């Protein structure tokens, strides 16, 4: 798979130019990576107005994940979560006080986004017996009950799965309920970018989510902050034209080109035998779990890499 961002920077470095532009380190090797750290110079494209190498690379990512559209973030899923919330509000009918249904284990970035967008949160709580304070095993029945009893139609249902400890929600079942009530499903999949490459896929976009974020840097070979915002084909047809605006509203105007290059290179990594590597790793994890269980340890249900 082509790597247009990485290739452009490589070509630029090989020319050994006088850097009459930012960053101020001018490529001097204080850490050792500065020579590949550039900004939006001619030919390097611009993350929030992408029409060149970044747009091409994001297109390859969309192919890999089977999304209607995939956008890069250099500020983690934090930026993507806020962008998702903004897009969900654009999908919804205008109302005086928008409301969102969300699992109570949502990341603080979700709370910050709701505060900035003046979204009221109606929490979905787990039934008694959740394994820890970080777990929130919301069921399709919980979501249906909340939607049925809602005074105001929510702009979206928001789930965090896998959670920090690996707990997972049945996204496919929840997605069916959301479709029945014509409410978009948003998934914080920060810890599950790799789920796409299981056989079969357990990625939220393949299970019916409308919008989803992945922190590539958490489970894939990507620098810290590298993340994806995925739009389903239906969502892309409706709000794809403002998706970059949604990200730009909450993002720095100085995105990291080092992180963009790592996202770009990751496309090649994922397309070149990653599924088999992942399968082997999970087999090793399952073997370790079986041995621990035989020794008397309790192994809680979790996503395959936990």
ROKELO-190215 format. One record per residue (C-alpha): residue in one letter; x, y, z; residue number from 1. Coordinates in nm, 4 decimals. Each point is the difference from the previous one (the first is absolute). Example, Ala and Ser with C-alpha at 12.3 -4.5 7.8 and 13.67 -1.06 7.14 Angstrom:
REM residues 2
<pt code="a" c1="1.2300" c2="-0.4500" c3="0.7800" pos="1"/>
<pt code="s" c1="0.1370" c2="0.3440" c3="-0.0660" pos="2"/>
//
This chain:
REM residues 306
<pt code="x" c1="0.0000" c2="0.0000" c3="0.0000" pos="1"/>
<pt code="x" c1="0.1280" c2="0.3479" c3="-0.0870" pos="2"/>
<pt code="x" c1="0.1251" c2="0.2370" c3="0.2724" pos="3"/>
<pt code="x" c1="-0.0366" c2="0.3489" c3="-0.1508" pos="4"/>
<pt code="x" c1="0.0664" c2="0.2038" c3="0.3160" pos="5"/>
<pt code="x" c1="0.3090" c2="-0.1957" c3="0.1003" pos="6"/>
<pt code="x" c1="0.1290" c2="0.0014" c3="-0.3583" pos="7"/>
<pt code="x" c1="-0.0456" c2="0.3758" c3="-0.0344" pos="8"/>
<pt code="x" c1="0.1967" c2="0.0699" c3="0.3175" pos="9"/>
<pt code="x" c1="0.2718" c2="-0.2438" c3="-0.1066" pos="10"/>
<pt code="x" c1="0.0351" c2="0.1829" c3="-0.3318" pos="11"/>
<pt code="x" c1="0.0082" c2="0.3351" c3="0.1786" pos="12"/>
<pt code="x" c1="0.2733" c2="-0.1162" c3="0.2403" pos="13"/>
<pt code="x" c1="0.2114" c2="-0.1401" c3="-0.2843" pos="14"/>
<pt code="x" c1="0.0052" c2="0.3437" c3="-0.1629" pos="15"/>
<pt code="x" c1="0.1697" c2="0.1368" c3="0.3151" pos="16"/>
<pt code="x" c1="-0.1774" c2="0.3372" c3="-0.0332" pos="17"/>
<pt code="x" c1="0.0564" c2="0.3198" c3="0.1959" pos="18"/>
<pt code="x" c1="-0.3025" c2="-0.0077" c3="0.2291" pos="19"/>
<pt code="x" c1="-0.1431" c2="0.3497" c3="-0.0253" pos="20"/>
<pt code="x" c1="-0.3099" c2="-0.1130" c3="0.1859" pos="21"/>
<pt code="x" c1="-0.1149" c2="-0.1391" c3="0.3328" pos="22"/>
<pt code="x" c1="0.0700" c2="-0.2005" c3="0.2179" pos="23"/>
<pt code="x" c1="0.2727" c2="0.2058" c3="0.1614" pos="24"/>
<pt code="x" c1="0.2360" c2="-0.2934" c3="0.0478" pos="25"/>
<pt code="x" c1="0.0659" c2="0.0150" c3="-0.3789" pos="26"/>
<pt code="x" c1="0.0614" c2="-0.3729" c3="-0.0086" pos="27"/>
<pt code="x" c1="0.2931" c2="0.0094" c3="0.2442" pos="28"/>
<pt code="x" c1="0.0326" c2="-0.3374" c3="0.1796" pos="29"/>
<pt code="x" c1="-0.0689" c2="0.0919" c3="0.3618" pos="30"/>
<pt code="x" c1="-0.2098" c2="-0.3143" c3="0.0476" pos="31"/>
<pt code="x" c1="0.0842" c2="-0.1703" c3="-0.3260" pos="32"/>
<pt code="x" c1="-0.3353" c2="0.0153" c3="-0.1786" pos="33"/>
<pt code="x" c1="-0.0096" c2="0.3712" c3="-0.0811" pos="34"/>
<pt code="x" c1="0.1158" c2="-0.0436" c3="-0.3588" pos="35"/>
<pt code="x" c1="-0.3371" c2="-0.1638" c3="-0.0804" pos="36"/>
<pt code="x" c1="-0.2041" c2="0.2594" c3="0.1910" pos="37"/>
<pt code="x" c1="-0.1499" c2="0.2569" c3="-0.2358" pos="38"/>
<pt code="x" c1="-0.3071" c2="0.2204" c3="-0.0289" pos="39"/>
<pt code="x" c1="-0.2537" c2="0.0835" c3="-0.2726" pos="40"/>
<pt code="x" c1="0.2489" c2="0.1020" c3="-0.2684" pos="41"/>
<pt code="x" c1="-0.0792" c2="-0.0196" c3="-0.3718" pos="42"/>
<pt code="x" c1="-0.0714" c2="-0.3604" c3="-0.0909" pos="43"/>
<pt code="x" c1="-0.0466" c2="-0.1163" c3="0.3592" pos="44"/>
<pt code="x" c1="-0.3777" c2="0.0552" c3="-0.0095" pos="45"/>
<pt code="x" c1="-0.1982" c2="0.1262" c3="0.3031" pos="46"/>
<pt code="x" c1="-0.1777" c2="-0.2324" c3="0.2408" pos="47"/>
<pt code="x" c1="-0.3276" c2="0.1929" c3="0.0217" pos="48"/>
<pt code="x" c1="-0.0097" c2="0.1013" c3="-0.3665" pos="49"/>
<pt code="x" c1="0.1479" c2="-0.3170" c3="-0.1441" pos="50"/>
<pt code="x" c1="0.0008" c2="-0.0327" c3="-0.3781" pos="51"/>
<pt code="x" c1="0.3400" c2="-0.1615" c3="-0.0612" pos="52"/>
<pt code="x" c1="0.2206" c2="-0.2526" c3="0.1771" pos="53"/>
<pt code="x" c1="-0.2015" c2="0.0019" c3="0.3238" pos="54"/>
<pt code="x" c1="-0.3272" c2="-0.0512" c3="-0.1843" pos="55"/>
<pt code="x" c1="0.1606" c2="-0.2871" c3="-0.1939" pos="56"/>
<pt code="x" c1="0.1307" c2="-0.1644" c3="0.3169" pos="57"/>
<pt code="x" c1="-0.3332" c2="0.0372" c3="0.1797" pos="58"/>
<pt code="x" c1="-0.1619" c2="-0.1648" c3="-0.3012" pos="59"/>
<pt code="x" c1="0.2246" c2="-0.3034" c3="0.0440" pos="60"/>
<pt code="x" c1="-0.0961" c2="-0.0145" c3="0.3687" pos="61"/>
<pt code="x" c1="-0.3692" c2="0.0117" c3="-0.0941" pos="62"/>
<pt code="x" c1="0.0566" c2="-0.2953" c3="-0.2356" pos="63"/>
<pt code="x" c1="0.1711" c2="-0.1984" c3="0.2753" pos="64"/>
<pt code="x" c1="-0.2780" c2="0.0642" c3="0.2520" pos="65"/>
<pt code="x" c1="-0.2866" c2="-0.0211" c3="-0.2492" pos="66"/>
<pt code="x" c1="-0.1396" c2="0.3359" c3="0.1091" pos="67"/>
<pt code="x" c1="-0.1852" c2="0.2609" c3="-0.1985" pos="68"/>
<pt code="x" c1="0.2735" c2="0.2388" c3="0.1013" pos="69"/>
<pt code="x" c1="0.2966" c2="-0.0047" c3="0.2390" pos="70"/>
<pt code="x" c1="0.1716" c2="0.3113" c3="0.1338" pos="71"/>
<pt code="x" c1="0.3336" c2="0.0239" c3="0.1796" pos="72"/>
<pt code="x" c1="0.0529" c2="0.1587" c3="0.3388" pos="73"/>
<pt code="x" c1="0.3362" c2="0.0890" c3="0.1529" pos="74"/>
<pt code="x" c1="-0.1683" c2="0.0818" c3="0.3316" pos="75"/>
<pt code="x" c1="-0.1329" c2="-0.3419" c3="0.0869" pos="76"/>
<pt code="x" c1="-0.3576" c2="-0.1150" c3="0.0336" pos="77"/>
<pt code="x" c1="-0.0562" c2="0.3064" c3="0.2178" pos="78"/>
<pt code="x" c1="-0.0298" c2="0.2090" c3="-0.3151" pos="79"/>
<pt code="x" c1="-0.1987" c2="-0.2683" c3="-0.1814" pos="80"/>
<pt code="x" c1="-0.2522" c2="-0.0326" c3="0.2828" pos="81"/>
<pt code="x" c1="-0.0750" c2="0.3717" c3="-0.0101" pos="82"/>
<pt code="x" c1="-0.0240" c2="-0.0144" c3="-0.3784" pos="83"/>
<pt code="x" c1="-0.2443" c2="-0.2925" c3="0.0241" pos="84"/>
<pt code="x" c1="-0.2221" c2="0.1914" c3="0.2388" pos="85"/>
<pt code="x" c1="-0.0014" c2="0.3031" c3="-0.2284" pos="86"/>
<pt code="x" c1="-0.0930" c2="-0.2139" c3="-0.3012" pos="87"/>
<pt code="x" c1="-0.2739" c2="-0.1780" c3="0.1948" pos="88"/>
<pt code="x" c1="-0.1558" c2="0.3361" c3="0.0778" pos="89"/>
<pt code="x" c1="0.0066" c2="0.0893" c3="-0.3697" pos="90"/>
<pt code="x" c1="-0.1748" c2="-0.3281" c3="-0.0825" pos="91"/>
<pt code="x" c1="-0.2757" c2="0.0646" c3="0.2541" pos="92"/>
<pt code="x" c1="-0.3042" c2="0.2209" c3="-0.0353" pos="93"/>
<pt code="x" c1="0.0523" c2="0.3405" c3="0.1666" pos="94"/>
<pt code="x" c1="-0.1279" c2="0.0169" c3="0.3565" pos="95"/>
<pt code="x" c1="0.0179" c2="0.2459" c3="0.2866" pos="96"/>
<pt code="x" c1="0.1990" c2="-0.2236" c3="0.2348" pos="97"/>
<pt code="x" c1="0.1715" c2="-0.2948" c3="-0.1710" pos="98"/>
<pt code="x" c1="0.0421" c2="-0.3193" c3="0.2001" pos="99"/>
<pt code="x" c1="0.2278" c2="-0.3001" c3="-0.0445" pos="100"/>
<pt code="x" c1="-0.0252" c2="-0.3478" c3="0.1549" pos="101"/>
<pt code="x" c1="0.3383" c2="-0.1278" c3="0.1173" pos="102"/>
<pt code="x" c1="0.1499" c2="-0.2857" c3="0.1963" pos="103"/>
<pt code="x" c1="0.1226" c2="0.1220" c3="0.3379" pos="104"/>
<pt code="x" c1="0.3579" c2="-0.1133" c3="-0.0656" pos="105"/>
<pt code="x" c1="0.0539" c2="0.2654" c3="-0.2675" pos="106"/>
<pt code="x" c1="0.3438" c2="0.1596" c3="-0.0186" pos="107"/>
<pt code="x" c1="0.0410" c2="0.3536" c3="0.1331" pos="108"/>
<pt code="x" c1="0.0539" c2="0.1199" c3="-0.3577" pos="109"/>
<pt code="x" c1="-0.3674" c2="-0.0796" c3="-0.0552" pos="110"/>
<pt code="x" c1="-0.0942" c2="0.2203" c3="0.2960" pos="111"/>
<pt code="x" c1="0.2161" c2="0.2833" c3="-0.1290" pos="112"/>
<pt code="x" c1="-0.1640" c2="-0.0294" c3="-0.3414" pos="113"/>
<pt code="x" c1="-0.3488" c2="0.0073" c3="0.1501" pos="114"/>
<pt code="x" c1="0.0915" c2="0.3067" c3="0.2042" pos="115"/>
<pt code="x" c1="0.1321" c2="0.1819" c3="-0.3071" pos="116"/>
<pt code="x" c1="-0.3046" c2="-0.0921" c3="-0.2103" pos="117"/>
<pt code="x" c1="-0.2545" c2="0.0531" c3="0.2803" pos="118"/>
<pt code="x" c1="-0.1191" c2="-0.3607" c3="-0.0237" pos="119"/>
<pt code="x" c1="-0.1987" c2="-0.1422" c3="0.2904" pos="120"/>
<pt code="x" c1="0.1016" c2="-0.3551" c3="0.0896" pos="121"/>
<pt code="x" c1="-0.2523" c2="-0.2626" c3="0.1072" pos="122"/>
<pt code="x" c1="0.2091" c2="-0.2805" c3="0.1440" pos="123"/>
<pt code="x" c1="-0.0390" c2="-0.3696" c3="-0.0678" pos="124"/>
<pt code="x" c1="0.1021" c2="-0.1984" c3="0.3076" pos="125"/>
<pt code="x" c1="0.0953" c2="-0.3681" c3="0.0135" pos="126"/>
<pt code="x" c1="-0.2019" c2="-0.2513" c3="0.1942" pos="127"/>
<pt code="x" c1="0.1274" c2="-0.1126" c3="0.3383" pos="128"/>
<pt code="x" c1="0.2946" c2="-0.2345" c3="-0.0286" pos="129"/>
<pt code="x" c1="0.2331" c2="0.2035" c3="-0.2219" pos="130"/>
<pt code="x" c1="0.3500" c2="-0.1257" c3="0.0649" pos="131"/>
<pt code="x" c1="0.1570" c2="0.3365" c3="0.0804" pos="132"/>
<pt code="x" c1="-0.0567" c2="0.3719" c3="0.0068" pos="133"/>
<pt code="x" c1="0.1447" c2="0.0206" c3="-0.3531" pos="134"/>
<pt code="x" c1="-0.2440" c2="-0.2525" c3="-0.1477" pos="135"/>
<pt code="x" c1="-0.3396" c2="0.0943" c3="-0.1377" pos="136"/>
<pt code="x" c1="-0.1542" c2="-0.3021" c3="-0.1760" pos="137"/>
<pt code="x" c1="-0.2926" c2="0.1764" c3="-0.1676" pos="138"/>
<pt code="x" c1="-0.2397" c2="-0.2322" c3="-0.1835" pos="139"/>
<pt code="x" c1="-0.2283" c2="0.0552" c3="-0.2963" pos="140"/>
<pt code="x" c1="-0.2920" c2="-0.0339" c3="0.2410" pos="141"/>
<pt code="x" c1="0.1407" c2="0.2834" c3="0.2146" pos="142"/>
<pt code="x" c1="0.0266" c2="0.2225" c3="-0.3059" pos="143"/>
<pt code="x" c1="-0.3496" c2="-0.0846" c3="-0.1228" pos="144"/>
<pt code="x" c1="-0.1509" c2="0.0729" c3="0.3406" pos="145"/>
<pt code="x" c1="0.1775" c2="0.3357" c3="0.0149" pos="146"/>
<pt code="x" c1="-0.1075" c2="0.0967" c3="-0.3517" pos="147"/>
<pt code="x" c1="-0.3587" c2="-0.1074" c3="0.0635" pos="148"/>
<pt code="x" c1="-0.0202" c2="0.2057" c3="0.3187" pos="149"/>
<pt code="x" c1="0.1867" c2="0.3067" c3="-0.1262" pos="150"/>
<pt code="x" c1="-0.1908" c2="0.3287" c3="0.0220" pos="151"/>
<pt code="x" c1="0.2174" c2="0.1441" c3="-0.2763" pos="152"/>
<pt code="x" c1="0.1374" c2="-0.1993" c3="-0.2909" pos="153"/>
<pt code="x" c1="0.3770" c2="-0.0124" c3="0.0585" pos="154"/>
<pt code="x" c1="0.2398" c2="0.1152" c3="-0.2698" pos="155"/>
<pt code="x" c1="0.1882" c2="-0.3290" c3="0.0418" pos="156"/>
<pt code="x" c1="0.0800" c2="-0.3016" c3="0.2130" pos="157"/>
<pt code="x" c1="0.3635" c2="-0.0015" c3="0.1135" pos="158"/>
<pt code="x" c1="0.1888" c2="-0.3109" c3="0.1122" pos="159"/>
<pt code="x" c1="0.3558" c2="-0.0661" c3="0.1135" pos="160"/>
<pt code="x" c1="0.1095" c2="-0.3451" c3="-0.1138" pos="161"/>
<pt code="x" c1="0.2434" c2="-0.1575" c3="0.0632" pos="162"/>
<pt code="x" c1="0.0369" c2="0.1788" c3="0.3311" pos="163"/>
<pt code="x" c1="0.3273" c2="0.0610" c3="0.1820" pos="164"/>
<pt code="x" c1="0.0036" c2="-0.3525" c3="0.1431" pos="165"/>
<pt code="x" c1="-0.1164" c2="-0.1742" c3="-0.3169" pos="166"/>
<pt code="x" c1="-0.3722" c2="-0.0274" c3="0.0704" pos="167"/>
<pt code="x" c1="-0.2061" c2="-0.0064" c3="-0.3182" pos="168"/>
<pt code="x" c1="-0.3578" c2="0.0897" c3="-0.0938" pos="169"/>
<pt code="x" c1="-0.2057" c2="-0.1862" c3="-0.2623" pos="170"/>
<pt code="x" c1="0.0244" c2="0.2824" c3="-0.2531" pos="171"/>
<pt code="x" c1="-0.1948" c2="-0.1862" c3="-0.2687" pos="172"/>
<pt code="x" c1="-0.3014" c2="-0.0473" c3="0.2286" pos="173"/>
<pt code="x" c1="0.0072" c2="0.3621" c3="0.1159" pos="174"/>
<pt code="x" c1="0.0331" c2="0.1195" c3="-0.3605" pos="175"/>
<pt code="x" c1="-0.3203" c2="-0.1838" c3="-0.0942" pos="176"/>
<pt code="x" c1="-0.1871" c2="0.1789" c3="0.2782" pos="177"/>
<pt code="x" c1="0.1435" c2="0.3361" c3="-0.1028" pos="178"/>
<pt code="x" c1="-0.1058" c2="-0.0535" c3="-0.3606" pos="179"/>
<pt code="x" c1="-0.3509" c2="-0.0890" c3="0.1134" pos="180"/>
<pt code="x" c1="-0.0227" c2="0.3329" c3="0.1828" pos="181"/>
<pt code="x" c1="0.1873" c2="0.1924" c3="-0.2730" pos="182"/>
<pt code="x" c1="0.2693" c2="0.1125" c3="0.2452" pos="183"/>
<pt code="x" c1="0.3686" c2="-0.0031" c3="-0.1039" pos="184"/>
<pt code="x" c1="0.2382" c2="-0.2282" c3="0.1886" pos="185"/>
<pt code="x" c1="0.3370" c2="0.1478" c3="0.0974" pos="186"/>
<pt code="x" c1="0.2752" c2="-0.2274" c3="0.1307" pos="187"/>
<pt code="x" c1="0.3177" c2="0.0916" c3="0.1832" pos="188"/>
<pt code="x" c1="0.2146" c2="-0.2873" c3="-0.1271" pos="189"/>
<pt code="x" c1="0.3244" c2="0.1587" c3="0.1191" pos="190"/>
<pt code="x" c1="0.1343" c2="-0.3320" c3="0.1281" pos="191"/>
<pt code="x" c1="-0.1213" c2="-0.2076" c3="-0.2942" pos="192"/>
<pt code="x" c1="0.1510" c2="0.1164" c3="-0.3294" pos="193"/>
<pt code="x" c1="0.1308" c2="-0.3533" c3="-0.0534" pos="194"/>
<pt code="x" c1="-0.3512" c2="-0.1513" c3="0.0175" pos="195"/>
<pt code="x" c1="-0.0430" c2="0.0607" c3="-0.3736" pos="196"/>
<pt code="x" c1="0.2669" c2="-0.2581" c3="-0.0733" pos="197"/>
<pt code="x" c1="-0.1475" c2="-0.2887" c3="0.1953" pos="198"/>
<pt code="x" c1="-0.1694" c2="-0.2762" c3="-0.1957" pos="199"/>
<pt code="x" c1="-0.2879" c2="0.0790" c3="0.0097" pos="200"/>
<pt code="x" c1="0.0329" c2="0.3719" c3="0.0676" pos="201"/>
<pt code="x" c1="-0.1282" c2="0.1348" c3="0.3307" pos="202"/>
<pt code="x" c1="0.0548" c2="0.3627" c3="-0.0960" pos="203"/>
<pt code="x" c1="-0.2952" c2="0.2315" c3="0.0778" pos="204"/>
<pt code="x" c1="-0.0190" c2="0.1193" c3="-0.3607" pos="205"/>
<pt code="x" c1="-0.0659" c2="-0.3583" c3="-0.1098" pos="206"/>
<pt code="x" c1="-0.2575" c2="-0.0471" c3="0.2756" pos="207"/>
<pt code="x" c1="-0.2218" c2="0.2956" c3="-0.0875" pos="208"/>
<pt code="x" c1="0.1489" c2="0.3108" c3="0.1632" pos="209"/>
<pt code="x" c1="-0.0587" c2="0.3298" c3="-0.1787" pos="210"/>
<pt code="x" c1="0.3079" c2="0.1780" c3="0.1358" pos="211"/>
<pt code="x" c1="0.2986" c2="-0.1494" c3="0.1749" pos="212"/>
<pt code="x" c1="0.3433" c2="0.1032" c3="0.1230" pos="213"/>
<pt code="x" c1="0.3108" c2="-0.2175" c3="0.0326" pos="214"/>
<pt code="x" c1="0.3184" c2="0.0936" c3="0.1833" pos="215"/>
<pt code="x" c1="0.2418" c2="-0.1577" c3="-0.2450" pos="216"/>
<pt code="x" c1="0.2853" c2="0.0767" c3="0.2392" pos="217"/>
<pt code="x" c1="-0.1487" c2="-0.2250" c3="0.2696" pos="218"/>
<pt code="x" c1="0.0068" c2="-0.3335" c3="-0.1844" pos="219"/>
<pt code="x" c1="0.1733" c2="0.0656" c3="-0.3345" pos="220"/>
<pt code="x" c1="0.3583" c2="0.1115" c3="-0.0837" pos="221"/>
<pt code="x" c1="-0.0798" c2="0.3724" c3="-0.0049" pos="222"/>
<pt code="x" c1="0.1524" c2="0.2918" c3="0.1905" pos="223"/>
<pt code="x" c1="-0.1841" c2="0.1401" c3="0.3017" pos="224"/>
<pt code="x" c1="-0.3021" c2="0.2044" c3="-0.1042" pos="225"/>
<pt code="x" c1="-0.0607" c2="-0.1787" c3="-0.3286" pos="226"/>
<pt code="x" c1="-0.3705" c2="-0.0843" c3="-0.0322" pos="227"/>
<pt code="x" c1="-0.2831" c2="-0.0512" c3="-0.2482" pos="228"/>
<pt code="x" c1="-0.3518" c2="0.1376" c3="-0.0307" pos="229"/>
<pt code="x" c1="-0.2116" c2="-0.2384" c3="-0.2084" pos="230"/>
<pt code="x" c1="-0.3314" c2="0.0876" c3="-0.1644" pos="231"/>
<pt code="x" c1="-0.2360" c2="-0.2674" c3="-0.1280" pos="232"/>
<pt code="x" c1="-0.0967" c2="0.0214" c3="-0.3663" pos="233"/>
<pt code="x" c1="-0.3378" c2="0.1445" c3="0.0989" pos="234"/>
<pt code="x" c1="0.1503" c2="0.2562" c3="0.2384" pos="235"/>
<pt code="x" c1="0.2625" c2="0.0961" c3="-0.2576" pos="236"/>
<pt code="x" c1="-0.2721" c2="0.0722" c3="-0.2545" pos="237"/>
<pt code="x" c1="-0.1746" c2="0.2319" c3="0.2468" pos="238"/>
<pt code="x" c1="0.2764" c2="0.1767" c3="0.1928" pos="239"/>
<pt code="x" c1="0.3208" c2="-0.1017" c3="-0.1753" pos="240"/>
<pt code="x" c1="0.0272" c2="0.3465" c3="-0.1525" pos="241"/>
<pt code="x" c1="0.0329" c2="0.1583" c3="0.3461" pos="242"/>
<pt code="x" c1="0.2076" c2="-0.2733" c3="0.1647" pos="243"/>
<pt code="x" c1="0.3267" c2="0.1913" c3="-0.0376" pos="244"/>
<pt code="x" c1="-0.1654" c2="0.3070" c3="0.1489" pos="245"/>
<pt code="x" c1="-0.1156" c2="-0.2104" c3="0.2947" pos="246"/>
<pt code="x" c1="0.3573" c2="-0.1125" c3="0.0637" pos="247"/>
<pt code="x" c1="0.1528" c2="0.3411" c3="-0.0605" pos="248"/>
<pt code="x" c1="-0.2271" c2="0.1697" c3="0.2528" pos="249"/>
<pt code="x" c1="0.1562" c2="-0.2085" c3="0.2776" pos="250"/>
<pt code="x" c1="0.3522" c2="-0.0438" c3="-0.1354" pos="251"/>
<pt code="x" c1="0.3269" c2="0.1871" c3="-0.0038" pos="252"/>
<pt code="x" c1="0.0926" c2="0.1842" c3="-0.3184" pos="253"/>
<pt code="x" c1="0.3463" c2="-0.1551" c3="0.0392" pos="254"/>
<pt code="x" c1="-0.0561" c2="-0.3751" c3="-0.0427" pos="255"/>
<pt code="x" c1="0.3017" c2="-0.2263" c3="0.0416" pos="256"/>
<pt code="x" c1="0.1430" c2="-0.1171" c3="-0.3301" pos="257"/>
<pt code="x" c1="0.1967" c2="-0.2664" c3="0.1854" pos="258"/>
<pt code="x" c1="-0.3288" c2="-0.1477" c3="0.1185" pos="259"/>
<pt code="x" c1="-0.1543" c2="0.0351" c3="-0.3459" pos="260"/>
<pt code="x" c1="0.2935" c2="-0.1909" c3="-0.1493" pos="261"/>
<pt code="x" c1="-0.0450" c2="-0.2792" c3="0.2526" pos="262"/>
<pt code="x" c1="-0.3720" c2="-0.0258" c3="-0.0849" pos="263"/>
<pt code="x" c1="0.0963" c2="-0.0108" c3="-0.3662" pos="264"/>
<pt code="x" c1="0.2585" c2="-0.2760" c3="0.0519" pos="265"/>
<pt code="x" c1="-0.2487" c2="-0.1929" c3="0.2128" pos="266"/>
<pt code="x" c1="-0.2208" c2="-0.0443" c3="-0.3072" pos="267"/>
<pt code="x" c1="0.2772" c2="-0.2008" c3="-0.1639" pos="268"/>
<pt code="x" c1="0.0590" c2="-0.1990" c3="0.3184" pos="269"/>
<pt code="x" c1="-0.3681" c2="-0.0906" c3="0.0300" pos="270"/>
<pt code="x" c1="-0.0227" c2="-0.1066" c3="-0.3639" pos="271"/>
<pt code="x" c1="0.3109" c2="-0.2193" c3="0.0139" pos="272"/>
<pt code="x" c1="-0.0725" c2="-0.3109" c3="0.2061" pos="273"/>
<pt code="x" c1="-0.1290" c2="0.1703" c3="0.3134" pos="274"/>
<pt code="x" c1="-0.3002" c2="-0.2326" c3="0.0328" pos="275"/>
<pt code="x" c1="0.2254" c2="-0.3039" c3="0.0383" pos="276"/>
<pt code="x" c1="0.2261" c2="0.1774" c3="0.2502" pos="277"/>
<pt code="x" c1="-0.3061" c2="0.1002" c3="0.2022" pos="278"/>
<pt code="x" c1="-0.1373" c2="-0.3545" c3="-0.0076" pos="279"/>
<pt code="x" c1="0.3297" c2="-0.1393" c3="0.1309" pos="280"/>
<pt code="x" c1="0.0134" c2="0.2593" c3="0.2780" pos="281"/>
<pt code="x" c1="-0.3551" c2="-0.0766" c3="0.1128" pos="282"/>
<pt code="x" c1="0.0766" c2="-0.3737" c3="0.0020" pos="283"/>
<pt code="x" c1="0.2915" c2="0.0714" c3="0.2345" pos="284"/>
<pt code="x" c1="-0.2237" c2="0.2127" c3="0.2235" pos="285"/>
<pt code="x" c1="-0.2684" c2="-0.2696" c3="0.0104" pos="286"/>
<pt code="x" c1="0.2648" c2="-0.2551" c3="0.0946" pos="287"/>
<pt code="x" c1="0.1221" c2="0.2230" c3="0.2833" pos="288"/>
<pt code="x" c1="-0.3579" c2="0.0489" c3="0.1233" pos="289"/>
<pt code="x" c1="-0.0617" c2="-0.3752" c3="-0.0019" pos="290"/>
<pt code="x" c1="0.3135" c2="-0.0606" c3="0.2065" pos="291"/>
<pt code="x" c1="-0.0942" c2="0.2716" c3="0.2493" pos="292"/>
<pt code="x" c1="-0.3519" c2="-0.1416" c3="0.0286" pos="293"/>
<pt code="x" c1="0.1422" c2="-0.3479" c3="0.0660" pos="294"/>
<pt code="x" c1="0.2068" c2="0.1518" c3="0.2813" pos="295"/>
<pt code="x" c1="-0.3184" c2="0.1284" c3="0.1641" pos="296"/>
<pt code="x" c1="-0.0042" c2="0.3594" c3="-0.1212" pos="297"/>
<pt code="x" c1="-0.3335" c2="0.1522" c3="-0.1039" pos="298"/>
<pt code="x" c1="0.0092" c2="0.1206" c3="-0.3601" pos="299"/>
<pt code="x" c1="-0.2658" c2="0.2604" c3="-0.0717" pos="300"/>
<pt code="x" c1="-0.1557" c2="0.0321" c3="-0.3473" pos="301"/>
<pt code="x" c1="0.1878" c2="0.2566" c3="-0.2065" pos="302"/>
<pt code="x" c1="0.0946" c2="0.1044" c3="-0.3502" pos="303"/>
<pt code="x" c1="0.2392" c2="-0.2468" c3="-0.1682" pos="304"/>
<pt code="x" c1="0.3217" c2="0.1960" c3="0.0606" pos="305"/>
<pt code="x" c1="-0.0576" c2="0.0407" c3="0.3752" pos="306"/>
//
